[in-house]
Amino acid sequence: MPRGWGLTMMADDRTTAERRTARRGPGAVRCRAGALEPDESGYDAGTVPWATRTRPGLEIATSRVRDGVVVASVSGEIDLHTADRLRARLIGLHAAGRRSVVVDFAGVPFCDAAGLGALVAAHNDVVARGGAIRLARMRPAQERLVRITGLHRLFPVHATLDEAVAEATKALP
């Protein structure tokens, strides 16, 4: 079998790894965005299981704007490790008597599929009980993901917090 056939079909005899190295150039450094520093035990973060890594927490601060409307200002990453906390908090805010929840994304640098799933789960619970969730101040990439996935049909997305609160207030009975 010619060299390279077992990995990927290439136009020449180089393996996939050799082609990647050639693209980067000799001595090039791979991107380690999001990589964690070695912990106190000396293990490189790449070899430590996810469960033992220290990750920044998710903070959710609330402020009451008007009877029935609450703003949940979220800060931190929304991912597999924090999505359940977000879902539970949004459902809890509605259960506490707030008909409409405005989620302020200004402090959210990252939201993955688990975060979107948590928003959908919270939406389903809140809407089933007569409430609504609105999203405000999302980063362009996050808003694009919400639109690509069609979730903008579930969640009204607002550029400003004032706009989201005004719309939520108008929608109250």
VOBA-1610 file (N, C-alpha, C; in pm, whole numbers, padded with zeros to 5 digits, always signed):
BEGIN
Met+00086-00117+00000Met+00000+00000+00000Met+00090+00123+00000Pro+00068+00218-00092Pro+00150+00338-00095Pro+00137+00417+00034Arg+00241+00491+00065Arg+00248+00570+00188Arg+00136+00674+00189Gly+00066+00685+00302Gly-00038+00787+00318Gly-00178+00739+00290Trp-00194+00624+00229Trp-00327+00576+00193Trp-00410+00537+00315Gly-00344+00492+00419Gly-00416+00450+00538Gly-00472+00567+00617Leu-00421+00687+00596Leu-00467+00803+00672Leu-00570+00883+00595Thr-00528+00940+00485Thr-00616+01022+00403Thr-00566+01017+00261Met-00654+01016+00166Met-00614+01016+00026Met-00557+01152-00009Met-00433+01158-00051Met-00365+01283-00083Met-00318+01282-00227Ala-00296+01401-00280Ala-00247+01414-00416Ala-00100+01376-00427Asp-00029+01378-00315Asp+00111+01338-00317Asp+00132+01231-00210Asp+00256+01195-00184Asp+00285+01084-00093Asp+00296+01126+00053Arg+00268+01252+00087Arg+00282+01295+00226Arg+00161+01252+00309Thr+00185+01223+00435Thr+00075+01188+00526Thr+00004+01316+00569Thr-00109+01300+00632Thr-00186+01414+00680Thr-00103+01498+00776Ala-00033+01433+00868Ala+00050+01504+00965Ala+00160+01583+00896Glu+00222+01525+00794Glu+00327+01596+00721Glu+00270+01717+00648Arg+00150+01704+00593Arg+00089+01817+00523Arg+00056+01929+00620Arg+00006+01894+00740Arg-00024+01997+00840Arg+00102+02070+00882Thr+00210+01995+00904Thr+00336+02056+00943Thr+00386+02149+00833Ala+00372+02107+00709Ala+00416+02190+00596Ala+00334+02318+00588Arg+00205+02311+00616Arg+00120+02431+00613Arg+00162+02530+00720Arg+00192+02479+00839Arg+00230+02566+00949Arg+00372+02617+00934Gly+00453+02540+00869Gly+00593+02576+00856Gly+00672+02516+00972Pro+00801+02501+00952Pro+00882+02441+01057Pro+00888+02533+01179Gly+00874+02475+01296Gly+00883+02553+01419Gly+00758+02632+01454Ala+00652+02619+01372Ala+00529+02693+01400Ala+00462+02638+01525Val+00395+02725+01596Val+00327+02686+01718Val+00179+02670+01690Arg+00123+02562+01736Arg-00021+02540+01722Arg-00096+02632+01816Cys-00215+02667+01779Cys-00300+02751+01862Cys-00341+02673+01986Arg-00325+02734+02102Arg-00366+02670+02226Arg-00470+02756+02295Ala-00554+02823+02215Ala-00658+02907+02272Ala-00747+02823+02362Gly-00770+02873+02480Gly-00856+02802+02573Gly-00784+02695+02652Ala-00655+02671+02622Ala-00581+02569+02696Ala-00554+02619+02836Leu-00555+02529+02931Leu-00531+02565+03070Leu-00385+02544+03103Glu-00336+02621+03198Glu-00199+02608+03244Glu-00185+02481+03327Pro-00061+02428+03340Pro-00044+02311+03425Pro-00092+02342+03567Asp-00155+02245+03631Asp-00205+02270+03766Asp-00094+02249+03869Glu-00128+02263+03996Glu-00029+02254+04103Glu+00037+02117+04111Ser-00027+02014+04056Ser+00033+01881+04059Ser+00139+01864+03950Gly+00147+01963+03859Gly+00247+01956+03754Gly+00198+01893+03626Tyr+00075+01839+03627Tyr+00022+01778+03506Tyr-00013+01886+03406Asp+00015+01860+03281Asp-00029+01950+03174Asp-00180+01940+03166Ala-00248+02053+03148Ala-00394+02055+03145Ala-00449+01963+03036Gly-00374+01939+02931Gly-00422+01852+02824Gly-00431+01707+02865Thr-00364+01668+02975Thr-00367+01529+03018Thr-00456+01507+03139Val-00511+01616+03195Val-00596+01605+03314Val-00740+01591+03268Pro-00814+01494+03323Pro-00955+01478+03283Pro-01033+01606+03309Trp-01134+01632+03226Trp-01215+01753+03238Trp-01271+01769+03378Ala-01311+01662+03442Ala-01376+01672+03573Ala-01284+01732+03679Thr-01152+01722+03661Thr-01062+01773+03763Thr-01009+01912+03731Arg-01042+01965+03617Arg-00993+02097+03581Arg-01072+02205+03653Thr-01006+02314+03683Thr-01073+02427+03745Thr-01123+02518+03633Arg-01253+02546+03633Arg-01313+02628+03529Arg-01380+02746+03596Pro-01378+02860+03529Pro-01447+02975+03586Pro-01596+02947+03600Gly-01654+02999+03705Gly-01795+02974+03731Gly-01885+03066+03650Leu-02011+03035+03655Leu-02113+03113+03589Leu-02185+03194+03696Glu-02190+03323+03677Glu-02258+03412+03771Glu-02387+03460+03708Ile-02495+03458+03786Ile-02624+03507+03737Ile-02679+03603+03841Ala-02671+03732+03810Ala-02722+03835+03900Ala-02859+03878+03848Thr-02952+03901+03940Thr-03086+03941+03898Thr-03120+04080+03951Ser-03202+04149+03874Ser-03255+04278+03918Ser-03400+04286+03875Arg-03485+04329+03965Arg-03628+04339+03936Arg-03653+04473+03869Val-03707+04470+03752Val-03734+04591+03677Val-03875+04639+03704Arg-03969+04551+03701Arg-04109+04582+03722Arg-04178+04453+03765Asp-04291+04464+03831Asp-04363+04343+03869Asp-04379+04254+03746Gly-04335+04132+03758Gly-04351+04037+03650Gly-04235+04030+03554Val-04141+04126+03557Val-04025+04125+03466Val-03898+04125+03550Val-03807+04036+03515Val-03679+04031+03584Val-03568+04021+03480Val-03455+04086+03511Val-03337+04078+03425Val-03237+03985+03492Ala-03193+03883+03419Ala-03089+03791+03466Ala-02962+03824+03390Ser-02868+03890+03458Ser-02740+03926+03395Ser-02643+03811+03414Val-02606+03749+03303Val-02521+03631+03307Val-02378+03671+03275Ser-02284+03619+03352Ser-02143+03642+03320Ser-02067+03511+03339Gly-01982+03481+03243Gly-01905+03358+03242Gly-01944+03272+03123Glu-01875+03161+03108Glu-01900+03072+02995Glu-02019+02981+03023Ile-02102+02964+02920Ile-02215+02872+02931Ile-02179+02749+02847Asp-02150+02641+02917Asp-02108+02519+02849Asp-02165+02398+02924Leu-02114+02282+02893Leu-02162+02158+02953Leu-02160+02163+03106His-02063+02233+03163His-02046+02236+03307His-02135+02338+03376Thr-02185+02436+03303Thr-02262+02543+03366Thr-02405+02555+03313Ala-02438+02484+03209Ala-02569+02497+03143Ala-02684+02463+03236Asp-02670+02358+03316Asp-02779+02319+03407Asp-02807+02427+03510Arg-02702+02495+03555Arg-02720+02604+03651Arg-02803+02716+03589Leu-02773+02750+03463Leu-02848+02855+03394Leu-02994+02814+03377Arg-03017+02693+03331Arg-03153+02645+03312Arg-03233+02650+03441Ala-03176+02597+03548Ala-03245+02594+03677Ala-03274+02735+03728Arg-03180+02826+03709Arg-03200+02964+03758Arg-03311+03034+03680Leu-03315+03018+03548Leu-03419+03081+03468Leu-03557+03026+03503Ile-03565+02895+03520Ile-03692+02833+03558Ile-03732+02880+03698Gly-03635+02889+03788Gly-03662+02935+03924Gly-03711+03079+03930Leu-03657+03165+03844Leu-03701+03304+03841Leu-03847+03313+03799His-03883+03234+03699His-04023+03233+03654His-04114+03175+03762Ala-04070+03069+03826Ala-04151+03005+03931Ala-04171+03098+04050Ala-04080+03193+04069Ala-04090+03288+04180Ala-04189+03401+04149Gly-04255+03393+04035Gly-04359+03491+04005Gly-04325+03591+03896Arg-04213+03577+03832Arg-04176+03668+03722Arg-04230+03610+03593Arg-04319+03681+03528Arg-04380+03631+03404Arg-04282+03634+03288Ser-04194+03734+03288Ser-04101+03749+03177Ser-03959+03761+03230Val-03869+03684+03168Val-03728+03686+03207Val-03647+03738+03089Val-03568+03842+03113Val-03478+03896+03012Val-03338+03850+03050Val-03273+03776+02961Val-03139+03724+02986Val-03039+03817+02918Asp-02956+03883+03000Asp-02854+03977+02951Asp-02725+03899+02927Phe-02686+03889+02800Phe-02567+03812+02760Phe-02441+03897+02751Ala-02442+04020+02797Ala-02326+04108+02781Ala-02199+04049+02842Gly-02209+03972+02949Gly-02092+03915+03015Gly-02063+03771+02977Val-02119+03724+02866Val-02100+03584+02824Val-02004+03580+02705Pro-01879+03537+02728Pro-01785+03529+02617Pro-01804+03405+02530Phe-01872+03301+02584Phe-01882+03174+02512Phe-02010+03103+02551Cys-02081+03050+02453Cys-02200+02969+02478Cys-02201+02858+02374Asp-02197+02733+02419Asp-02193+02621+02325Asp-02331+02556+02311Ala-02336+02441+02247Ala-02463+02372+02222Ala-02533+02335+02352Ala-02458+02301+02456Ala-02521+02270+02585Ala-02590+02393+02642Gly-02530+02510+02622Gly-02592+02634+02665Gly-02720+02663+02589Leu-02717+02640+02459Leu-02838+02659+02379Leu-02947+02560+02422Gly-02906+02438+02452Gly-03001+02337+02499Gly-03064+02378+02632Ala-02984+02437+02720Ala-03036+02484+02849Ala-03137+02596+02829Leu-03108+02686+02735Leu-03203+02794+02705Leu-03335+02737+02652Val-03326+02640+02563Val-03446+02579+02506Val-03526+02507+02615Ala-03458+02433+02703Ala-03526+02363+02811Ala-03596+02462+02904Ala-03527+02572+02937Ala-03588+02676+03022Ala-03707+02739+02950His-03691+02766+02821His-03801+02824+02742His-03922+02733+02745Asn-03903+02605+02721Asn-04015+02511+02718Asn-04090+02509+02851Asp-04018+02510+02960Asp-04080+02509+03093Asp-04153+02640+03120Val-04087+02752+03092Val-04144+02884+03120Val-04266+02912+03033Val-04259+02882+02906Val-04371+02906+02815Val-04490+02817+02850Ala-04463+02694+02891Ala-04571+02603+02929Ala-04649+02657+03050Arg-04586+02742+03128Arg-04650+02801+03246Arg-04691+02946+03224Gly-04694+02987+03096Gly-04745+03120+03064Gly-04644+03232+03067Gly-04516+03203+03063Gly-04413+03307+03068Gly-04339+03321+02937Ala-04233+03402+02941Ala-04152+03425+02821Ala-04008+03453+02861Ile-03916+03419+02772Ile-03774+03450+02790Ile-03730+03531+02669Arg-03658+03640+02696Arg-03601+03725+02591Arg-03451+03731+02611Leu-03377+03744+02501Leu-03232+03753+02507Leu-03189+03894+02468Ala-03089+03947+02537Ala-03041+04082+02509Ala-02888+04087+02508Arg-02836+04177+02429Arg-02693+04210+02422Arg-02603+04089+02396Met-02643+04007+02301Met-02560+03893+02262Met-02446+03941+02173Arg-02335+03871+02179Arg-02223+03899+02088Arg-02266+03859+01947Pro-02207+03921+01846Pro-02248+03890+01708Pro-02241+03740+01674Ala-02137+03672+01717Ala-02124+03529+01686Ala-02233+03448+01756Gln-02267+03486+01878Gln-02373+03415+01950Gln-02508+03440+01884Glu-02534+03564+01846Glu-02661+03595+01780Glu-02671+03523+01646Arg-02559+03515+01574Arg-02558+03444+01447Arg-02592+03296+01469Leu-02537+03235+01574Leu-02566+03095+01604Leu-02714+03076+01639Val-02771+03169+01714Val-02913+03162+01748Val-02997+03170+01621Arg-02959+03255+01529Arg-03034+03269+01403Arg-03015+03148+01312Ile-02894+03098+01302Ile-02867+02981+01216Ile-02946+02860+01264Thr-02954+02842+01395Thr-03026+02727+01451Thr-03177+02747+01454Gly-03222+02866+01421Gly-03366+02895+01420Gly-03423+02928+01557Leu-03337+02941+01657Leu-03385+02970+01791Leu-03437+03112+01807His-03409+03199+01711His-03464+03335+01717His-03617+03333+01707Arg-03672+03220+01660Arg-03819+03207+01657Arg-03875+03178+01796Leu-03792+03122+01884Leu-03834+03096+02022Leu-03805+03216+02113Phe-03689+03275+02092Phe-03643+03383+02178Phe-03633+03515+02100Pro-03709+03614+02139Pro-03685+03745+02080Pro-03544+03791+02121Val-03465+03835+02024Val-03328+03879+02049Val-03324+04031+02034His-03273+04100+02136His-03270+04246+02138His-03127+04296+02147Ala-03100+04406+02078Ala-02966+04464+02077Ala-02932+04530+02211Thr-03032+04588+02277Thr-03007+04657+02403Thr-03094+04599+02514Leu-03051+04620+02635Leu-03126+04574+02750Leu-03254+04657+02766Asp-03246+04786+02743Asp-03365+04872+02754Asp-03475+04828+02658Glu-03434+04795+02536Glu-03531+04749+02435Glu-03597+04619+02479Ala-03519+04526+02532Ala-03573+04396+02576Ala-03670+04415+02693Val-03634+04500+02788Val-03720+04524+02904Val-03849+04593+02861Ala-03838+04690+02771Ala-03959+04761+02722Ala-04054+04664+02653Glu-04001+04576+02569Glu-04085+04478+02500Glu-04147+04378+02598Ala-04069+04336+02698Ala-04122+04243+02797Ala-04233+04309+02879Thr-04217+04436+02910Thr-04317+04509+02987Thr-04445+04525+02908Lys-04432+04554+02777Lys-04551+04568+02691Lys-04629+04438+02682Ala-04559+04327+02684Ala-04623+04197+02668Ala-04696+04149+02793Leu-04673+04216+02906Leu-04743+04176+03029Leu-04890+04211+03021Pro-04976+04130+03084Pro-05120+04160+03082Pro-05154+04280+03168
//
